[in-house]
Amino acid sequence: MKPRDRKWALNYEAAKQFYEREGHLQVPRKHVERIVGEDQAEREHKLGAWIGNQRSRAATLTPGRMELLSAIGMRWS
């Protein structure tokens, strides 16, 4: 897996965790989500900014990534 793909996957895991806890993906722009990785290290993800970026890049996201985000409640507009 390329580093860029790994980073996307980690941010997606943070988004999934937020969705499972909050029931939506209306993440405040400055929100930071903490997740514990496979190596048991805690990482902070600037989730609010990442979600906003995914929305603005919807036209260039792969169908697979759009599907993953849609499945956890992403609103595209």
C-alpha positions as CSV (number, residue, x, y, z in Angstrom):
1,M,0.0,0.0,0.0
2,K,1.3,3.4,-0.9
3,P,1.9,5.9,1.9
4,R,-0.9,8.2,0.5
5,D,-3.3,5.2,0.4
6,R,-2.4,4.3,4.0
7,K,-3.0,7.8,5.1
8,W,-6.4,7.9,3.4
9,A,-7.3,4.6,5.1
10,L,-6.3,5.9,8.5
11,N,-8.4,9.0,8.0
12,Y,-11.3,6.8,6.8
13,E,-11.0,4.8,10.1
14,A,-11.2,8.0,12.1
15,A,-14.3,9.0,10.1
16,K,-15.9,5.6,10.7
17,Q,-15.1,5.8,14.4
18,F,-16.7,9.3,14.5
19,Y,-19.8,8.1,12.6
20,E,-20.2,5.0,14.9
21,R,-20.1,7.3,17.9
22,E,-22.1,10.3,16.7
23,G,-24.4,8.8,14.0
24,H,-23.4,11.4,11.4
25,L,-20.5,12.9,9.5
26,Q,-21.3,16.5,10.1
27,V,-17.8,17.1,11.6
28,P,-16.9,20.5,12.8
29,R,-14.0,21.9,10.6
30,K,-11.5,22.0,13.5
31,H,-12.4,18.6,15.0
32,V,-9.5,16.3,15.8
33,E,-10.3,12.6,16.1
34,R,-8.1,10.2,18.1
35,I,-7.7,6.6,16.9
36,V,-5.6,3.8,18.1
37,G,-3.8,2.1,15.3
38,E,-2.9,-1.6,14.8
39,D,0.4,-0.8,16.5
40,Q,-1.5,0.4,19.5
41,A,-0.2,3.9,19.0
42,E,-2.7,6.7,19.4
43,R,-2.9,9.1,16.5
44,E,-4.7,12.4,16.0
45,H,-6.5,13.0,12.7
46,K,-7.7,16.5,11.6
47,L,-11.0,14.9,10.7
48,G,-13.0,18.0,10.1
49,A,-10.6,19.3,7.5
50,W,-10.3,15.9,5.9
51,I,-14.0,15.4,5.5
52,G,-14.3,18.9,4.0
53,N,-11.5,18.1,1.6
54,Q,-13.2,14.8,0.5
55,R,-16.4,16.7,-0.2
56,S,-14.6,19.3,-2.3
57,R,-12.7,16.5,-4.2
58,A,-15.7,14.3,-4.8
59,A,-15.2,14.6,-8.6
60,T,-11.8,13.1,-8.4
61,L,-12.3,10.4,-5.7
62,T,-12.3,6.8,-6.9
63,P,-15.8,5.1,-6.9
64,G,-14.6,2.8,-4.2
65,R,-13.7,5.6,-1.9
66,M,-16.9,7.4,-2.6
67,E,-18.8,4.2,-1.8
68,L,-16.9,3.7,1.5
69,L,-17.7,7.3,2.6
70,S,-21.3,7.1,1.5
71,A,-21.8,3.9,3.5
72,I,-21.0,5.8,6.7
73,G,-23.3,8.7,6.0
74,M,-21.2,11.1,4.0
75,R,-23.3,13.9,2.5
76,W,-21.8,15.2,-0.7
77,S,-23.3,18.6,-0.8
